[in-house]
């Protein structure tokens, strides 16, 4: 979580819309303005996700044990579902923190496999991605071959 507090302190820039972001010239890729846009986006997503996680943990803590045997199974199933959801949300929170760290290092927006730009449209759809489309397709093909082998 190297970047979280650091990024909050550095977020001094003019807010921009997605349309304005996409209208910037190609040579502006991951300049300070674009980095600021994605920093704000990731910090906002992180805050929302953390609030959801906190609420779900609170709900789990407040659940009263049910003495009716027919309801115990249903309650346990609900609890397991909530725990799986929390686990997925925690993984996403870790990915957001990794993306904020990459921003702090100046590596955000660049494909971890090829070093090429990931692309603004892809980052807008999946801000925590680390691979460009081509590298992601190759990864999926490798995984598909491993499953069939």
C-alpha positions as CSV (number, residue, x, y, z in Angstrom):
1,X,0.0,0.0,0.0
2,X,2.9,2.2,-0.8
3,X,1.0,4.7,-2.9
4,X,-2.4,5.1,-1.1
5,X,-1.6,7.9,1.3
6,X,1.2,9.3,-1.0
7,X,-1.2,9.5,-4.0
8,X,-3.8,11.4,-1.9
9,X,-1.2,14.0,-1.1
10,X,-0.1,14.3,-4.7
11,X,-3.5,14.5,-6.3
12,X,-3.3,18.2,-7.2
13,X,-4.6,18.6,-10.7
14,X,-7.6,19.7,-12.6
15,X,-10.3,17.1,-12.8
16,X,-11.1,15.9,-16.3
17,X,-13.9,13.9,-17.9
18,X,-13.5,10.6,-19.8
19,X,-14.3,12.5,-23.1
20,X,-11.6,15.1,-22.4
21,X,-9.2,12.2,-21.5
22,X,-9.9,10.4,-24.8
23,X,-9.5,13.7,-26.8
24,X,-5.9,14.2,-25.7
25,X,-3.3,13.5,-28.4
26,X,-1.6,10.1,-28.5
27,X,1.8,11.6,-27.4
28,X,0.1,12.7,-24.1
29,X,-0.2,9.1,-23.1
30,X,0.2,8.7,-19.3
31,X,1.3,12.3,-18.8
32,X,0.6,14.0,-15.4
33,X,-2.9,14.8,-16.4
34,X,-3.8,11.3,-17.4
35,X,-2.0,9.9,-14.4
36,X,-4.1,12.2,-12.2
37,X,-7.3,11.1,-13.9
38,X,-6.6,7.4,-13.2
39,X,-5.3,8.1,-9.7
40,X,-8.6,9.8,-8.9
41,X,-10.5,7.0,-10.5
42,X,-8.6,4.3,-8.6
43,X,-8.8,6.2,-5.3
44,X,-12.6,6.7,-5.7
45,X,-13.0,3.0,-6.6
46,X,-10.8,2.0,-3.6
47,X,-12.9,4.2,-1.2
48,X,-16.2,2.8,-2.4
49,X,-14.9,-0.8,-2.3
50,X,-13.4,-0.4,1.2
51,X,-16.8,1.1,2.5
52,X,-18.6,-1.9,1.0
53,X,-16.2,-4.4,2.6
54,X,-16.5,-2.6,6.0
55,X,-20.4,-2.7,5.7
56,X,-20.3,-6.4,4.8
57,X,-18.0,-7.3,7.7
58,X,-20.3,-5.4,10.0
59,X,-23.3,-7.3,8.7
60,X,-21.5,-10.6,9.3
61,X,-20.6,-9.6,12.8
62,X,-24.2,-8.6,13.6
63,X,-25.8,-11.8,12.4
64,X,-27.5,-13.5,15.2
65,X,-27.2,-17.3,15.5
66,X,-30.5,-18.9,14.7
67,X,-31.8,-21.7,16.9
68,X,-34.3,-23.1,14.3
69,X,-32.6,-26.1,12.7
70,X,-34.3,-25.4,9.4
71,X,-32.9,-21.9,9.2
72,X,-29.3,-22.8,10.3
73,X,-28.4,-24.3,6.9
74,X,-29.8,-21.3,5.0
75,X,-28.0,-18.9,7.3
76,X,-24.7,-20.8,6.9
77,X,-25.1,-20.8,3.1
78,X,-25.7,-17.1,3.2
79,X,-22.6,-16.6,5.4
80,X,-20.5,-18.6,3.0
81,X,-21.7,-16.6,0.1
82,X,-20.9,-13.3,1.9
83,X,-17.4,-14.6,2.7
84,X,-16.7,-15.5,-0.9
85,X,-17.9,-12.1,-2.0
86,X,-15.6,-10.5,0.6
87,X,-12.7,-12.6,-0.6
88,X,-13.3,-11.4,-4.2
89,X,-13.6,-7.8,-3.1
90,X,-10.4,-8.1,-1.1
91,X,-8.6,-9.3,-4.2
92,X,-9.9,-6.4,-6.2
93,X,-8.8,-4.0,-3.4
94,X,-5.3,-5.5,-3.7
95,X,-5.3,-5.0,-7.5
96,X,-6.3,-1.3,-7.0
97,X,-3.5,-0.9,-4.5
98,X,-1.1,-2.5,-7.0
99,X,-2.3,-0.1,-9.6
100,X,-1.8,2.9,-7.3
101,X,1.7,1.7,-6.6
102,X,2.4,1.3,-10.3
103,X,1.2,4.9,-10.8
104,X,3.6,6.1,-8.1
105,X,6.5,4.2,-9.9
106,X,5.5,5.6,-13.3
107,X,4.6,2.1,-14.6
108,X,0.9,2.4,-14.8
109,X,-0.7,2.1,-18.2
110,X,2.1,0.1,-19.7
111,X,1.8,-3.6,-20.5
112,X,3.7,-5.7,-18.1
113,X,4.5,-8.2,-20.8
114,X,5.3,-6.1,-23.8
115,X,6.0,-2.6,-22.4
116,X,3.6,-1.2,-24.9
117,X,0.8,1.2,-23.9
118,X,-2.3,-0.6,-22.6
119,X,-4.6,2.1,-24.1
120,X,-6.9,4.6,-22.5
121,X,-10.2,2.8,-23.5
122,X,-9.0,-0.5,-22.0
123,X,-7.9,1.3,-18.8
124,X,-11.2,3.0,-18.5
125,X,-13.0,-0.3,-18.8
126,X,-10.6,-2.2,-16.4
127,X,-8.4,0.3,-14.5
128,X,-6.5,-2.5,-12.7
129,X,-5.4,-4.3,-15.9
130,X,-1.7,-4.8,-16.4
131,X,-1.8,-6.3,-19.9
132,X,-2.6,-4.8,-23.3
133,X,-5.3,-6.6,-25.3
134,X,-2.8,-8.6,-27.4
135,X,-0.9,-9.8,-24.3
136,X,-4.2,-10.7,-22.6
137,X,-5.3,-12.7,-25.6
138,X,-2.0,-14.6,-25.6
139,X,-2.4,-15.3,-21.9
140,X,-5.9,-16.6,-22.4
141,X,-4.8,-18.8,-25.2
142,X,-2.0,-20.3,-23.0
143,X,-4.5,-20.9,-20.2
144,X,-6.9,-22.5,-22.7
145,X,-4.2,-24.9,-24.0
146,X,-3.1,-25.7,-20.4
147,X,-6.7,-26.7,-19.5
148,X,-7.1,-28.9,-22.6
149,X,-3.7,-30.6,-22.2
